[in-house]
Amino acid sequence: GTALLSVYILSLLGASSDGPLKLLPENHFDLVVIDECAQALEASCWIPLLKARKCILAGDHKQLPPTIISHKAAAKGLSLSLMERLIQKYGESIVKMLTVQYRMHQVIMQWASTEMYCGRLTAHPSVAHHLLKDLPGVASTDETRIPLLLIDTAGCGLLELEVEEEQSKGNEGEVRLVGSHVQALVEAGVKARDIAVIAPYNLQVDMLREHLCHRYPELEIKSVDGFQGREKEAVVLSFVRSNRKGEVGFLAEDRRINVAVTRARRQVAVVCDSRTVNNQAFLKRLVEYMNEHGEVRSAFEYLDDIVPENYAHESSQGHGRKGETPKFITPSALKHQPEGDKPRGKRTKQTTQKSTYCSTQRDTKERAERTKMEDNSGKFKTMMMEFLESSEKQLDFPASLSSYDRMLVHQMAEEYGLQHVSAGEGSERYIIVRKRTPEVNSFQGNADANKIKSCPESQSPQKDVCAHSEETASDTSRGKVDLKSLHLERVQREKTKREARVKQNQELNTRLQDVVGKQHKNEVKGKAAAKTGADSTAEEDFDALISAAVKADNTCGFPKCKASVTTLGQLCLHCSKHYCLSHHIPEIHGCGEKAKMHARQRISKEGVLYAGSGAKDKSLDPAKRAHLQRRLDKKLNELTTQRKSKKKEKEK
């Protein structure tokens, strides 16, 4: 007959001799199964292990280890789980790995398989190709058709926040980007309860909750530790770290990133600063994988008020060592093992050969990808330079560019001062790059053209100048006015006039000298008269120049306006010119864009545009609010603990 089995489900501490099992004999159980053993302290595991002769440890030692508060205890080995220690000691001879997974899209799975499990994972056909657009009620959009999305904040100035007396970190810019992507998913039909937002820092979690929870009550926002063992249809990761030093903190823990990425079923969206995270080898490989197999977008496409930094196309090189393929037997473990417990040489050799093969494959792939990226970067740079030197107004890039190539084009166009926009939808989306030409009022151009055309043709020294000026006037009528060239032409005309005037004076002096030679008696008188005439002419020219300058300062700076600004004129703070009351508004005389930019900066900085326009925003900064809330909760917990201890003392 079939023997009846009794199964007891307990926690590790519940299996102690003082718990529910205290009435059972020591040898009552045949087998002990410990689930999630890789995240349990070894000391806790030994409590149930003493109850049976056999045990099965289930878990993943490539995910989060036990939580150890004491850094000293962790450094001395307390953070090493029993499962990980046994694998290091005995190798694969005691390991049975489940290689088929039923959660992730195969593109998401492949990264974790290559980096953490030496390429041994496979996706079940039921989940290998599922996407967000396949969910009922979800529309097919740019956001729901892709399994991987990287939103890169490099060069956008979205630096991390640092709060005093707080070790945690936050990033307000990434909070806004996460909110934009979540909104796009919800508008496409994805339910908020099917989306998870994960951040590695508690301060960022608090800021995300304050920004999103009131709009999406069912949206889950937690830290990486809070999502261990969970899954969602879509996961949005905020890496937070963005600084000029390239510091990534505990993002360098590869097991933590592995947990964060593998929580997703159909889509992973990562918001990060590639220039910062590329300083760590493991994170750099994640960014490169998403560049190759996913879609890359710049934060410029989401936020309109970003002030770009100067881009450096070559990412800063990481200072850390390249991540090695995980080995089951580490050198430190072999060093401290007894002689009889060391694995056999044959198995050690096979494991080493397998790890070396995986590492060689990855290095070859990295070199090929790096060479391809450098070639594309050089090609785009050459195209930009040729476009700047040519007379073309617009440069169109093909729709066949990859996501990473599109990001490079946007960055280069911003660096060279060109306008860059994306047009089209879906697979037909392409980039348009245009030159930024200064806009000048047409009537001003026509006025300059009329002045230039009115050059007297009777004076031979000015013929070339007039001809060149007429060409410039024709360009002006077509809207291609170069203010600098017009100014240089005016200076050249004035110089030509002065030279002609000096030449006339010289001819006059020569004639006077001839007359004096014939009439010796009037020699002194003739020379004095000639000198006086020349000096008076120079003085008249200088006085005319001064009077013209004074008149220009007292006249409205708007073209064709002759109104006086001596009494009622106003000075423009953007161009430093005086205008009459009819033309003093910046939008009228051409400083509208500068005025708008100045107003935005002042409102964002001070909360008001001018005195009396509104009260300043006295609400606390989100980061400071979250910090104060955490301190308040901590203080309340301390007071509660003190009250409980006092109550117990009174009862005694």
C-alpha positions as CSV (number, residue, x, y, z in Angstrom):
1,G,0.0,0.0,0.0
2,T,0.9,3.7,-0.2
3,A,2.4,5.2,2.9
4,L,0.8,8.3,4.3
5,L,3.1,11.2,4.5
6,S,2.8,14.1,7.0
7,V,4.0,17.5,5.8
8,Y,4.7,20.4,8.1
9,I,5.1,23.9,6.8
10,L,7.1,26.1,9.2
11,S,9.4,29.0,9.3
12,L,13.1,28.4,10.1
13,L,12.7,29.8,13.6
14,G,9.4,28.0,14.1
15,A,11.2,24.6,13.8
16,S,13.0,25.1,17.0
17,S,12.6,22.8,20.0
18,D,10.5,25.4,21.8
19,G,8.0,25.7,18.9
20,P,5.2,23.6,17.6
21,L,7.5,20.6,17.1
22,K,8.6,20.3,20.7
23,L,6.4,17.2,21.3
24,L,7.7,15.3,18.3
25,P,10.8,13.0,18.6
26,E,14.1,14.2,17.0
27,N,14.1,11.6,14.2
28,H,10.4,12.0,13.3
29,F,11.2,13.6,9.8
30,D,12.8,11.9,6.9
31,L,13.4,15.1,4.7
32,V,13.7,18.8,5.3
33,V,13.0,21.2,2.4
34,I,14.1,24.9,2.8
35,D,12.8,27.3,0.2
36,E,14.6,30.6,-0.6
37,C,17.6,29.2,1.2
38,A,20.0,31.6,-0.6
39,Q,18.4,34.5,1.3
40,A,18.5,32.9,4.7
41,L,21.2,33.1,7.3
42,E,23.1,29.8,7.7
43,A,22.6,29.8,11.4
44,S,18.8,29.9,10.9
45,C,19.0,27.0,8.4
46,W,20.6,24.7,10.9
47,I,17.6,24.8,13.2
48,P,15.4,22.6,11.0
49,L,18.3,20.7,9.5
50,L,18.9,18.9,12.8
51,K,15.4,17.4,12.5
52,A,16.2,15.0,9.6
53,R,19.0,13.1,7.9
54,K,18.3,14.5,4.3
55,C,17.7,18.0,3.1
56,I,16.8,19.9,-0.1
57,L,17.9,23.5,-0.4
58,A,15.9,25.5,-3.0
59,G,16.8,29.0,-4.1
60,D,18.9,31.2,-6.3
61,H,22.3,32.2,-5.0
62,K,22.6,34.6,-7.9
63,Q,20.0,36.8,-6.4
64,L,19.8,38.9,-3.1
65,P,21.9,37.4,-0.2
66,P,20.8,37.5,3.5
67,T,20.3,41.0,4.9
68,I,23.1,41.8,7.3
69,I,23.0,45.1,9.2
70,S,26.5,44.8,10.6
71,H,29.2,45.5,8.0
72,K,31.8,43.8,10.2
73,A,29.7,40.6,10.5
74,A,29.1,40.6,6.8
75,A,32.9,41.0,6.1
76,K,33.6,38.0,8.3
77,G,31.3,35.7,6.4
78,L,27.8,36.1,7.9
79,S,26.4,37.2,4.6
80,L,27.5,33.9,2.9
81,S,24.4,31.7,2.8
82,L,24.6,27.9,3.4
83,M,23.5,27.2,-0.1
84,E,26.3,29.4,-1.6
85,R,28.9,27.9,0.7
86,L,27.9,24.3,-0.3
87,I,28.1,25.1,-4.0
88,Q,31.5,26.7,-3.6
89,K,32.7,23.6,-1.7
90,Y,31.2,20.8,-3.8
91,G,30.6,22.4,-7.1
92,E,27.9,21.2,-9.6
93,S,27.9,17.6,-8.3
94,I,25.2,18.6,-5.8
95,V,23.4,21.1,-8.0
96,K,20.3,20.5,-10.1
97,M,19.5,23.7,-12.1
98,L,16.0,24.4,-13.5
99,T,16.8,25.8,-16.9
100,V,13.3,26.5,-18.3
101,Q,11.7,29.7,-17.1
102,Y,8.0,30.6,-17.4
103,R,8.0,34.3,-16.7
104,M,10.1,36.6,-19.0
105,H,10.2,37.5,-22.6
106,Q,13.2,35.8,-24.1
107,V,15.0,39.1,-24.8
108,I,14.8,40.0,-21.1
109,M,15.8,36.5,-20.1
110,Q,18.8,36.3,-22.4
111,W,20.7,39.1,-20.6
112,A,20.3,37.4,-17.2
113,S,21.2,34.0,-18.7
114,T,24.4,35.3,-20.3
115,E,25.6,37.4,-17.3
116,M,24.6,35.3,-14.4
117,Y,23.9,31.7,-15.5
118,C,26.4,31.2,-18.3
119,G,23.8,31.0,-21.0
120,R,21.9,28.0,-19.7
121,L,18.4,29.5,-19.3
122,T,15.7,29.0,-22.0
123,A,12.2,30.6,-22.3
124,H,9.1,28.4,-22.5
125,P,7.3,28.9,-25.8
126,S,4.2,30.3,-23.9
127,V,6.2,33.3,-22.7
128,A,9.1,33.6,-25.2
129,H,7.5,36.3,-27.4
130,H,4.7,37.8,-25.3
131,L,4.5,41.6,-25.1
132,L,2.4,44.2,-23.4
133,K,0.3,44.7,-26.6
134,D,-0.8,41.1,-26.3
135,L,-2.7,41.8,-23.1
136,P,-6.5,42.2,-23.4
137,G,-7.5,45.8,-23.8
138,V,-4.0,47.1,-24.5
139,A,-3.4,49.1,-27.7
140,S,-0.3,48.5,-30.0
141,T,1.9,51.6,-29.5
142,D,5.5,52.5,-29.5
143,E,5.6,51.7,-25.8
144,T,3.8,48.4,-25.8
145,R,5.6,46.8,-28.8
146,I,9.0,46.5,-27.2
147,P,10.4,44.3,-24.4
148,L,13.4,46.6,-23.6
149,L,13.5,50.4,-23.3
150,L,16.5,52.5,-22.1
151,I,15.7,56.2,-21.3
152,D,19.2,57.8,-21.2
153,T,19.7,61.0,-19.2
154,A,23.3,61.5,-20.1
155,G,24.1,65.1,-20.8
156,C,20.7,66.3,-19.7
157,G,21.8,67.8,-16.4
158,L,19.5,65.6,-14.3
159,L,21.9,65.0,-11.5
160,E,21.2,63.1,-8.3
161,L,20.1,64.8,-5.1
162,E,22.0,64.5,-1.8
163,V,20.3,65.2,1.5
164,E,22.2,66.1,4.6
165,E,22.2,63.5,7.4
166,E,20.8,61.0,4.9
167,Q,22.7,58.2,3.2
168,S,20.0,57.5,0.7
169,K,19.8,59.3,-2.6
170,G,17.2,60.6,-5.0
171,N,16.8,62.0,-8.5
172,E,14.0,64.4,-9.3
173,G,14.6,64.3,-13.0
174,E,14.2,60.5,-13.1
175,V,11.0,60.7,-11.1
176,R,9.5,62.9,-13.9
177,L,10.7,60.5,-16.6
178,V,9.3,57.5,-14.8
179,G,6.0,59.3,-14.4
180,S,5.9,60.1,-18.2
181,H,6.5,56.4,-19.1
182,V,4.0,55.1,-16.6
183,Q,1.4,57.6,-18.0
184,A,2.1,56.4,-21.6
185,L,1.6,52.7,-20.5
186,V,-1.7,53.5,-18.7
187,E,-3.0,55.5,-21.6
188,A,-2.2,52.5,-23.9
189,G,-4.4,50.3,-21.7
190,V,-2.0,48.7,-19.3
191,K,-3.5,48.5,-15.9
192,A,-1.6,50.3,-13.1
193,R,-1.7,47.1,-10.9
194,D,0.3,45.3,-13.7
195,I,3.2,47.9,-13.5
196,A,6.0,48.0,-10.9
197,V,8.4,50.9,-10.3
198,I,11.6,49.8,-8.6
199,A,14.4,52.0,-7.3
200,P,17.5,50.9,-5.3
201,Y,17.3,53.8,-2.8
202,N,14.6,54.4,-0.2
203,L,14.6,58.2,-0.8
204,Q,13.9,57.7,-4.5
205,V,11.1,55.3,-3.5
206,D,9.5,58.0,-1.3
207,M,9.8,60.6,-4.0
208,L,8.2,58.3,-6.6
209,R,5.3,57.5,-4.3
210,E,4.7,61.2,-3.6
211,H,4.7,61.9,-7.3
212,L,2.6,58.9,-8.6
213,C,0.5,57.3,-5.9
214,H,-2.2,59.9,-5.9
215,R,-2.7,59.4,-9.6
216,Y,-2.3,55.6,-9.7
217,P,-3.3,54.1,-6.4
218,E,-2.8,50.5,-7.6
219,L,0.7,51.2,-8.8
220,E,3.4,49.4,-6.7
221,I,6.5,51.3,-5.9
222,K,9.2,49.5,-3.9
223,S,12.9,49.0,-3.5
224,V,14.7,46.0,-5.0
225,D,14.6,44.1,-1.7
226,G,10.8,44.6,-1.5
227,F,10.3,42.9,-4.9
228,Q,12.4,39.8,-4.3
229,G,10.3,36.8,-5.5
230,R,7.6,39.0,-7.1
231,E,6.7,39.7,-10.8
232,K,4.8,42.2,-12.9
233,E,3.9,42.6,-16.5
234,A,6.0,45.8,-16.9
235,V,8.8,47.0,-14.7
236,V,10.3,50.5,-14.7
237,L,13.7,50.8,-13.0
238,S,15.2,54.1,-11.8
239,F,18.9,53.8,-11.2
240,V,19.1,57.3,-9.6
241,R,22.9,57.7,-9.8
242,S,24.0,60.6,-12.0
243,N,27.1,62.5,-11.0
244,R,30.3,63.9,-12.5
245,K,32.5,61.5,-10.4
246,G,31.0,58.4,-12.0
247,E,30.1,56.9,-8.6
248,V,27.4,54.1,-8.7
249,G,27.4,53.0,-5.0
250,F,25.8,49.7,-4.3
251,L,24.4,49.5,-7.9
252,A,27.7,47.7,-8.4
253,E,26.1,44.6,-6.7
254,D,25.3,42.5,-9.7
255,R,22.9,40.3,-7.9
256,R,20.7,43.3,-6.9
257,I,20.5,44.4,-10.6
258,N,19.7,40.8,-11.6
259,V,16.7,40.7,-9.3
260,A,15.5,44.1,-10.5
261,V,15.6,43.2,-14.2
262,T,14.1,39.7,-13.9
263,R,10.9,40.9,-12.1
264,A,9.4,41.8,-15.5
265,R,7.3,39.5,-17.7
266,R,6.8,41.5,-20.9
267,Q,8.8,44.8,-20.6
268,V,11.7,46.3,-18.7
269,A,12.2,50.1,-18.9
270,V,15.5,51.4,-17.4
271,V,16.0,55.1,-16.6
272,C,19.6,55.9,-16.0
273,D,22.6,58.1,-16.9
274,S,24.7,56.0,-19.2
275,R,27.8,58.1,-18.6
276,T,27.7,57.4,-14.9
277,V,26.7,53.7,-14.9
278,N,29.2,52.9,-17.6
279,N,32.0,53.3,-15.1
280,Q,31.0,49.9,-13.7
281,A,31.7,47.0,-16.0
282,F,28.5,45.0,-15.1
283,L,26.2,47.9,-15.6
284,K,28.0,48.9,-18.8
285,R,27.3,45.5,-20.3
286,L,23.6,45.9,-19.4
287,V,23.5,49.3,-21.2
288,E,25.3,47.8,-24.3
289,Y,22.8,44.9,-24.3
290,M,19.8,47.3,-24.3
291,N,21.5,49.3,-27.0
292,E,21.7,46.2,-29.2
293,H,18.4,44.4,-28.4
294,G,16.1,47.2,-27.2
295,E,15.1,50.8,-28.0
296,V,17.1,53.7,-26.7
297,R,15.6,57.2,-26.1
298,S,17.1,60.3,-24.8
299,A,15.5,62.2,-22.0
300,F,15.2,65.2,-24.4
301,E,12.3,63.3,-26.0
302,Y,10.3,63.4,-22.7
303,L,11.2,66.7,-21.0
304,D,11.0,70.0,-22.8
305,D,12.7,72.2,-20.2
306,I,16.0,70.3,-20.1
307,V,19.2,72.5,-20.3
308,P,21.7,70.3,-22.1
309,E,25.3,69.9,-21.0
310,N,28.2,69.7,-23.3
311,Y,28.2,66.2,-24.6
312,A,31.2,63.9,-24.6
313,H,30.4,61.2,-27.1
314,E,33.0,58.8,-25.8
315,S,31.7,57.5,-22.5
316,S,34.1,57.7,-19.6
317,Q,35.9,54.4,-19.1
318,G,35.1,52.4,-16.0
319,H,37.6,52.0,-13.3
320,G,36.4,48.7,-12.1
321,R,37.5,45.3,-13.3
322,K,35.4,43.5,-15.9
323,G,32.8,41.3,-14.5
324,E,33.9,37.7,-14.4
325,T,31.8,34.7,-15.3
326,P,30.4,33.2,-12.0
327,K,32.4,30.2,-10.9
328,F,31.1,27.6,-8.5
329,I,34.6,27.2,-6.9
330,T,36.4,30.3,-6.0
331,P,40.1,30.5,-5.2
332,S,39.4,31.7,-1.7
333,A,37.2,28.7,-1.1
334,L,39.9,26.3,-2.3
335,K,42.5,27.9,-0.2
336,H,40.5,27.4,3.1
337,Q,39.2,23.9,2.3
338,P,40.8,20.8,3.8
339,E,42.8,18.7,1.5
340,G,40.3,15.9,1.4
341,D,37.3,18.1,0.6
342,K,38.7,19.7,-2.6
343,P,36.9,18.8,-5.8
344,R,38.6,16.4,-8.2
345,G,40.9,17.9,-10.7
346,K,38.9,16.7,-13.7
347,R,35.7,18.6,-12.6
348,T,37.6,21.7,-11.7
349,K,39.2,21.7,-15.2
350,Q,35.9,21.4,-16.9
351,T,34.3,24.2,-14.9
352,T,37.3,26.5,-15.6
353,Q,37.2,25.7,-19.4
354,K,33.5,26.4,-19.5
355,S,33.9,29.7,-17.7
356,T,36.8,30.7,-19.9
357,Y,34.8,29.9,-23.0
358,C,31.9,32.1,-21.8
359,S,34.2,34.9,-21.0
360,T,36.0,34.7,-24.3
361,Q,32.7,34.8,-26.2
362,R,31.6,37.8,-24.3
363,D,34.9,39.7,-24.8
364,T,34.8,39.0,-28.6
365,K,31.2,40.2,-28.8
366,E,32.1,43.4,-26.8
367,R,35.0,44.2,-29.1
368,A,32.8,43.8,-32.2
369,E,30.0,46.0,-30.7
370,R,32.5,48.7,-29.7
371,T,34.1,48.8,-33.1
372,K,30.6,49.1,-34.8
373,M,29.6,52.0,-32.4
374,E,32.9,53.8,-33.1
375,D,32.4,53.4,-36.9
376,N,28.8,54.8,-36.7
377,S,29.9,57.7,-34.5
378,G,32.7,58.6,-37.0
379,K,30.3,58.3,-40.0
380,F,27.7,60.6,-38.3
381,K,30.3,63.1,-37.4
382,T,31.5,63.3,-41.0
383,M,28.0,63.8,-42.3
384,M,27.4,66.6,-39.8
385,M,30.6,68.4,-40.8
386,E,29.9,68.1,-44.5
387,F,26.3,69.4,-43.9
388,L,27.7,72.4,-41.9
389,E,30.1,73.3,-44.8
390,S,27.5,72.9,-47.5
391,S,24.7,75.3,-48.5
392,E,22.0,72.7,-47.7
393,K,19.3,73.7,-45.2
394,Q,18.2,70.3,-44.1
395,L,19.7,66.8,-43.5
396,D,17.5,63.7,-43.3
397,F,18.7,60.6,-41.6
398,P,17.2,57.2,-42.7
399,A,14.5,55.4,-40.7
400,S,16.7,52.3,-40.6
401,L,19.0,53.7,-37.9
402,S,19.0,51.7,-34.6
403,S,17.9,53.3,-31.4
404,Y,21.5,53.8,-30.2
405,D,22.4,55.5,-33.6
406,R,19.4,57.8,-33.2
407,M,20.6,58.8,-29.8
408,L,24.1,59.6,-31.2
409,V,22.5,61.8,-33.9
410,H,20.5,63.8,-31.4
411,Q,23.6,64.3,-29.2
412,M,25.9,65.3,-32.1
413,A,23.3,67.7,-33.5
414,E,22.9,69.4,-30.0
415,E,26.7,69.7,-29.7
416,Y,27.1,71.3,-33.2
417,G,24.2,73.8,-32.5
418,L,21.8,72.3,-35.0
419,Q,18.0,71.8,-34.7
420,H,17.1,68.2,-34.5
421,V,13.5,66.7,-34.5
422,S,12.0,63.2,-35.0
423,A,9.2,62.8,-37.6
424,G,7.1,59.8,-38.6
425,E,5.6,57.0,-36.7
426,G,6.8,53.5,-35.7
427,S,9.2,51.9,-38.2
428,E,9.0,55.0,-40.4
429,R,10.3,57.3,-37.8
430,Y,13.4,59.3,-38.9
431,I,15.5,62.3,-37.7
432,I,15.6,65.8,-39.4
433,V,18.5,68.1,-38.8
434,R,18.4,71.8,-39.8
435,K,20.7,74.7,-39.5
436,R,19.9,77.5,-37.1
437,T,19.8,80.8,-39.0
438,P,19.1,84.2,-37.3
439,E,15.7,85.6,-38.2
440,V,15.7,89.3,-39.3
441,N,12.7,91.4,-40.0
442,S,12.1,91.6,-43.8
443,F,11.6,95.4,-43.8
444,Q,15.0,95.8,-42.1
445,G,16.6,93.7,-44.8
446,N,14.8,95.8,-47.5
447,A,16.0,99.0,-45.9
448,D,19.6,97.8,-45.8
449,A,19.2,96.7,-49.4
450,N,17.9,100.2,-50.5
451,K,20.8,101.8,-48.7
452,I,23.3,99.6,-50.4
453,K,21.8,100.1,-53.8
454,S,21.9,103.9,-53.5
455,C,25.7,103.9,-53.6
456,P,26.9,106.5,-56.1
457,E,28.2,104.9,-59.3
458,S,30.2,108.0,-60.2
459,Q,33.0,107.2,-57.7
460,S,35.2,104.5,-59.1
461,P,36.6,103.3,-55.8
462,Q,33.1,102.4,-54.6
463,K,32.0,100.3,-57.6
464,D,33.2,97.0,-56.3
465,V,31.7,97.7,-52.9
466,C,28.3,98.6,-54.5
467,A,28.3,95.5,-56.6
468,H,29.1,93.3,-53.7
469,S,26.4,95.1,-51.6
470,E,23.8,94.5,-54.3
471,E,24.5,90.7,-54.0
472,T,24.1,90.9,-50.3
473,A,20.8,92.8,-50.7
474,S,19.5,90.1,-52.9
475,D,20.4,87.5,-50.2
476,T,18.6,89.7,-47.7
477,S,15.4,89.7,-49.7
478,R,15.6,85.9,-49.6
479,G,15.8,86.0,-45.8
480,K,19.5,85.0,-45.6
481,V,20.8,88.1,-43.9
482,D,24.2,88.0,-42.2
483,L,24.4,90.9,-39.8
484,K,28.1,90.7,-39.4
485,S,28.8,90.9,-43.1
486,L,26.4,93.9,-43.4
487,H,28.2,95.7,-40.6
488,L,31.6,95.0,-42.3
489,E,30.3,96.4,-45.6
490,R,29.1,99.6,-43.9
491,V,32.5,100.0,-42.3
492,Q,34.2,99.4,-45.6
493,R,32.0,102.1,-47.3
494,E,32.8,104.6,-44.5
495,K,36.5,103.8,-44.9
496,T,36.3,104.3,-48.7
497,K,34.6,107.7,-48.2
498,R,37.3,108.8,-45.8
499,E,40.1,107.7,-48.2
500,A,38.4,109.7,-51.0
501,R,38.1,112.8,-48.8
502,V,41.8,112.5,-47.9
503,K,42.8,112.2,-51.5
504,Q,40.8,115.3,-52.4
505,N,42.6,117.2,-49.7
506,Q,46.0,116.0,-50.9
507,E,45.1,117.2,-54.5
508,L,44.0,120.5,-53.1
509,N,47.3,120.9,-51.2
510,T,49.3,120.0,-54.4
511,R,47.4,122.7,-56.4
512,L,48.1,125.3,-53.7
513,Q,51.8,124.4,-53.6
514,D,51.9,124.9,-57.4
515,V,50.3,128.3,-57.1
516,V,52.7,129.3,-54.3
517,G,55.7,128.3,-56.5
518,K,54.5,130.8,-59.1
519,Q,53.7,133.5,-56.6
520,H,56.6,133.4,-54.1
521,K,55.2,136.3,-52.2
522,N,52.0,134.4,-51.1
523,E,53.8,131.1,-50.2
524,V,53.4,131.4,-46.5
525,K,49.9,132.6,-46.7
526,G,48.9,129.9,-49.2
527,K,50.3,127.1,-47.0
528,A,48.5,128.4,-43.9
529,A,45.2,128.5,-45.8
530,A,45.6,125.0,-47.1
531,K,46.5,123.7,-43.6
532,T,43.5,125.5,-42.1
533,G,41.2,124.0,-44.7
534,A,42.4,120.5,-44.1
535,D,42.1,120.8,-40.3
536,S,38.6,122.3,-40.5
537,T,37.5,119.4,-42.8
538,A,38.8,116.8,-40.2
539,E,37.1,118.7,-37.3
540,E,33.8,118.8,-39.2
541,D,34.0,115.0,-39.9
542,F,34.7,114.3,-36.2
543,D,31.9,116.6,-35.0
544,A,29.5,115.0,-37.4
545,L,30.4,111.5,-36.1
546,I,29.8,112.6,-32.5
547,S,26.5,114.2,-33.3
548,A,25.4,111.1,-35.2
549,A,26.3,108.8,-32.2
550,V,24.4,111.1,-29.8
551,K,21.4,111.2,-32.1
552,A,21.5,107.3,-32.4
553,D,21.5,107.0,-28.5
554,N,18.5,109.3,-28.2
555,T,16.5,107.7,-31.0
556,C,14.4,104.5,-30.7
557,G,16.4,101.4,-31.6
558,F,13.6,100.0,-33.7
559,P,14.3,100.1,-37.5
560,K,12.6,103.1,-39.3
561,C,11.4,104.6,-36.0
562,K,12.7,108.2,-35.4
563,A,11.0,108.8,-32.0
564,S,13.1,110.3,-29.3
565,V,13.8,108.2,-26.2
566,T,15.5,110.9,-24.2
567,T,12.5,111.4,-21.8
568,L,10.2,108.4,-22.2
569,G,12.5,105.7,-23.6
570,Q,12.9,102.3,-22.0
571,L,16.1,100.2,-21.9
572,C,15.7,96.5,-23.0
573,L,17.6,94.2,-20.6
574,H,18.2,91.6,-23.3
575,C,19.7,93.7,-26.1
576,S,20.8,96.8,-24.1
577,K,19.1,99.2,-26.6
578,H,16.6,102.1,-25.9
579,Y,13.1,101.9,-27.4
580,C,10.1,104.2,-27.4
581,L,6.9,103.3,-25.7
582,S,5.5,101.9,-28.9
583,H,8.3,99.4,-29.4
584,H,9.6,98.7,-25.9
585,I,7.9,95.3,-25.5
586,P,10.5,92.5,-26.2
587,E,8.1,90.6,-28.6
588,I,7.8,93.7,-30.8
589,H,11.5,94.6,-31.3
590,G,12.8,91.0,-31.6
591,C,13.8,89.9,-28.1
592,G,10.7,87.7,-27.4
593,E,12.5,84.4,-27.2
594,K,15.1,85.8,-24.8
595,A,12.4,87.3,-22.6
596,K,10.5,84.0,-22.4
597,M,13.7,82.1,-21.5
598,H,14.5,84.7,-18.8
599,A,10.9,84.5,-17.4
600,R,11.0,80.6,-17.2
601,Q,14.3,80.7,-15.4
602,R,13.1,83.3,-12.9
603,I,9.8,81.5,-12.2
604,S,11.6,78.1,-11.7
605,K,14.1,79.7,-9.4
606,E,12.0,82.2,-7.4
607,G,8.4,81.2,-8.0
608,V,7.4,84.6,-9.2
609,L,7.9,86.6,-12.4
610,Y,7.9,90.1,-10.9
611,A,6.8,91.7,-7.7
612,G,3.0,91.3,-7.1
613,S,2.6,88.5,-9.8
614,G,2.0,85.8,-7.2
615,A,3.3,84.3,-4.0
616,K,6.4,82.2,-3.9
617,D,5.9,78.5,-3.7
618,K,6.7,77.8,0.0
619,S,6.1,74.1,-0.2
620,L,8.9,71.9,0.8
621,D,11.2,70.3,-1.8
622,P,10.1,66.7,-2.4
623,A,13.5,65.3,-1.4
624,K,13.5,67.3,1.8
625,R,9.9,66.4,2.6
626,A,10.7,62.7,2.2
627,H,13.7,63.1,4.4
628,L,11.7,64.8,7.2
629,Q,9.0,62.2,6.9
630,R,11.5,59.4,7.4
631,R,13.0,61.2,10.5
632,L,9.5,61.7,11.9
633,D,8.7,58.0,11.5
634,K,11.9,57.0,13.1
635,K,11.3,59.2,16.1
636,L,7.8,57.9,16.5
637,N,9.0,54.4,16.5
638,E,11.6,55.2,19.2
639,L,9.0,56.8,21.4
640,T,6.7,53.8,20.9
641,T,9.4,51.5,22.0
642,Q,10.2,53.5,25.0
643,R,6.6,53.5,26.1
644,K,6.3,49.8,25.8
645,S,9.5,49.2,27.8
646,K,8.2,51.5,30.6
647,K,4.9,49.7,30.6
648,K,6.6,46.3,31.1
649,E,8.7,47.7,33.9
650,K,5.6,48.9,35.7
651,E,3.9,45.5,35.3
652,K,6.9,43.8,36.9
